[in-house]
């Protein structure tokens, strides 16, 4: 909870700054705005976390928990395990200059990308994409899954969608038009945080996934 309280990502979500107000997607027939992030069971049941089911009582929920954990472990391997493999990043404070720090970070990023390119075929996400592409029948014409599409339609399932939809990309500080709070105001941020921490929407997200 302390890490979340100081996370730039979570702070932006709670403030309504991320994702962008105009971003919408359809998941299993329901239009949504908040992007889901895979996390383990230690995280709170918030609307932006795709957590495993606590009590999977059927084969569908068991498969979901397996795939959710596999996808989460793929990410952990990408961004955590490499730290223990390349010790050049272990003691950054011991380097003598900012320039050397920058070069070290770039070298680590190159090694990381090389490792990912070498092993990406074994990631569960890549295996699932290959299987879906071979199936063909359950895919749309643009290669996206029929259950998930990025859309520009009206927002639904959103506590403060009216105020969000009223703003345009060219008017980031749109004034209150009577349909919702002013963008960036205390009420606007309170409603954004309420949406992000909504437990009912978290359960709805799990059902759609």
PEQUICOR-V326205 format. One record per residue. N is the residue number from 1. PHI is phi in whole degrees, -180 to 180 (* if undefined). Layout:
# PEQUICOR-V326205
N/PHI + N/PHI
This chain:
# PEQUICOR-V326205
1/* + 2/-67 + 3/-65 + 4/-62 + 5/-66 + 6/-113 + 7/-78 + 8/-58 + 9/-64 + 10/-66 + 11/-63 + 12/-67 + 13/-66 + 14/-66 + 15/-86 + 16/79 + 17/-90 + 18/-145 + 19/-69 + 20/-59 + 21/-60 + 22/-89 + 23/-81 + 24/-144 + 25/-147 + 26/-110 + 27/-122 + 28/56 + 29/86 + 30/-114 + 31/-79 + 32/-134 + 33/-122 + 34/-75 + 35/-77 + 36/-84 + 37/-118 + 38/-70 + 39/-148 + 40/-87 + 41/-69 + 42/-77 + 43/-84 + 44/-69 + 45/-81 + 46/-96 + 47/-67 + 48/-97 + 49/-112 + 50/-94 + 51/-96 + 52/-70 + 53/-69 + 54/-68 + 55/-130 + 56/-69 + 57/-112 + 58/-159 + 59/-63 + 60/-66 + 61/-70 + 62/-65 + 63/-66 + 64/-59 + 65/-62 + 66/-64 + 67/-70 + 68/-63 + 69/-67 + 70/-64 + 71/-64 + 72/-66 + 73/-68 + 74/-58 + 75/-67 + 76/-63 + 77/-66 + 78/-68 + 79/-112 + 80/-127 + 81/-66 + 82/-61 + 83/-60 + 84/-80 + 85/-92 + 86/-116 + 87/-79 + 88/-67 + 89/-100 + 90/-76 + 91/-127 + 92/-65 + 93/-69 + 94/-84 + 95/-75 + 96/-91 + 97/-149 + 98/-64 + 99/-60 + 100/-69 + 101/-60 + 102/-64 + 103/-63 + 104/-64 + 105/-63 + 106/-66 + 107/-64 + 108/-66 + 109/-63 + 110/-65 + 111/-61 + 112/-60 + 113/-66 + 114/-64 + 115/-66 + 116/-63 + 117/-63 + 118/-77 + 119/-113 + 120/-61 + 121/-66 + 122/-92 + 123/-70 + 124/-60 + 125/-64 + 126/-67 + 127/-64 + 128/-68 + 129/-63 + 130/-65 + 131/-66 + 132/-68 + 133/-67 + 134/-70 + 135/-66 + 136/77 + 137/-69 + 138/-99 + 139/-110 + 140/-90 + 141/-68 + 142/-94 + 143/88 + 144/-87 + 145/-67 + 146/-64 + 147/-81 + 148/-135 + 149/-142 + 150/-83 + 151/-133 + 152/-124 + 153/-83 + 154/-66 + 155/-79 + 156/-137 + 157/53 + 158/-140 + 159/-68 + 160/-133 + 161/-67 + 162/-61 + 163/-67 + 164/-69 + 165/-69 + 166/-72 + 167/-85 + 168/-119 + 169/-60 + 170/-91 + 171/-130 + 172/-65 + 173/-115 + 174/-59 + 175/-76 + 176/-67 + 177/-105 + 178/93 + 179/-103 + 180/179 + 181/-73 + 182/-69 + 183/-59 + 184/90 + 185/-75 + 186/-63 + 187/-68 + 188/-60 + 189/-69 + 190/-64 + 191/-68 + 192/-64 + 193/-65 + 194/-62 + 195/-65 + 196/-67 + 197/-102 + 198/-74 + 199/-70 + 200/-62 + 201/-70 + 202/-64 + 203/-66 + 204/-63 + 205/-61 + 206/-61 + 207/-64 + 208/-67 + 209/-65
